[in-house]
Amino acid sequence: MSLVRLVYFSRNRLDASRGALADRVTEILSASVANNQRADISGGLVFSAEWFAQVLEGDRIAVVETFARIQRDARHGDVSTIECRLADTRRFGFWWMAAAGWSPQNAALFRQYCGSETFTPCRLDGDAACDLIAAVLHHQMNTPAQSTAPHWLSAWRNPDAKTAAPRSRIVTAA
Ligand SMILES: Cc1cc2nc3c(=O)[nH]c(=O)nc-3n(C[C@H](O)[C@H](O)[C@H](O)COP(=O)(O)O)c2cc1C
């Protein structure tokens, strides 16, 4: 198998009101997890009301086929590939897919990687996009529950990761 990692960003065309956005992302995640599990694709997704950035990793053919479906999806648009390259190991092997949204609680991470507290993925190269997605997902996984917590949903690919991350949790409410 040739392992590849593909990173892209796109414009969010989902309903931007907060509760609705969380529900719509949950729908995307449900289908993604089922499909990615079948295709042995791992990855992560970060979103705001304006943007998505996603990393997909797995066998080259499986990733190309999945990305072709994703590009046709009307729930987002202006899909721009940041990078697609061969990888030695999976960086997001914990999850079939996990998603977290921008929030005031994690805005500092966006400032660190995007140069502003808003999510501006067009400024990111492949490494920075992967670093941001990993940082936001790990921050969310380890943040105690708050009423203002951003949307967070994951499905573990590696069950050991659950015990390796003692404060991890799965929350689907926005
Ligand atoms: C931002 C975004 C990310 C998505 N990520 C994935 C993904 O990781 N895997 C996947 O199979 N589908 C993903 N989808 C959904 C696909 O576009 C498509 O709707 C789905 O794969 C169709 O699956 P189905 O034929 O089983 O209904 C994503 C869609 C959007 C808008």
The ligand as an ORCA input file, in Angstrom:
! r2SCAN-3c Opt
* xyz 0 1
  C     -16.196     19.090      4.581
  C     -16.590     17.681      4.209
  C     -15.802     16.618      4.615
  C     -16.149     15.310      4.258
  N     -15.345     14.273      4.655
  C     -15.620     13.022      4.240
  C     -14.772     11.931      4.572
  O     -13.756     12.060      5.277
  N     -15.112     10.698      4.109
  C     -16.227     10.475      3.348
  O     -16.466      9.329      2.953
  N     -17.072     11.482      3.055
  C     -16.787     12.744      3.472
  N     -17.649     13.764      3.171
  C     -18.951     13.442      2.553
  C     -18.811     13.193      1.065
  O     -18.768     14.430      0.412
  C     -20.003     12.374      0.553
  O     -21.199     13.030      0.887
  C     -20.025     11.006      1.159
  O     -18.775     10.405      1.077
  C     -21.056     10.135      0.395
  O     -21.143      8.973      1.104
  P     -22.322      7.937      0.811
  O     -22.198      7.627     -0.660
  O     -22.015      6.783      1.709
  O     -23.590      8.667      1.162
  C     -17.323     15.085      3.507
  C     -18.104     16.168      3.112
  C     -17.760     17.449      3.455
  C     -18.623     18.596      3.031
*
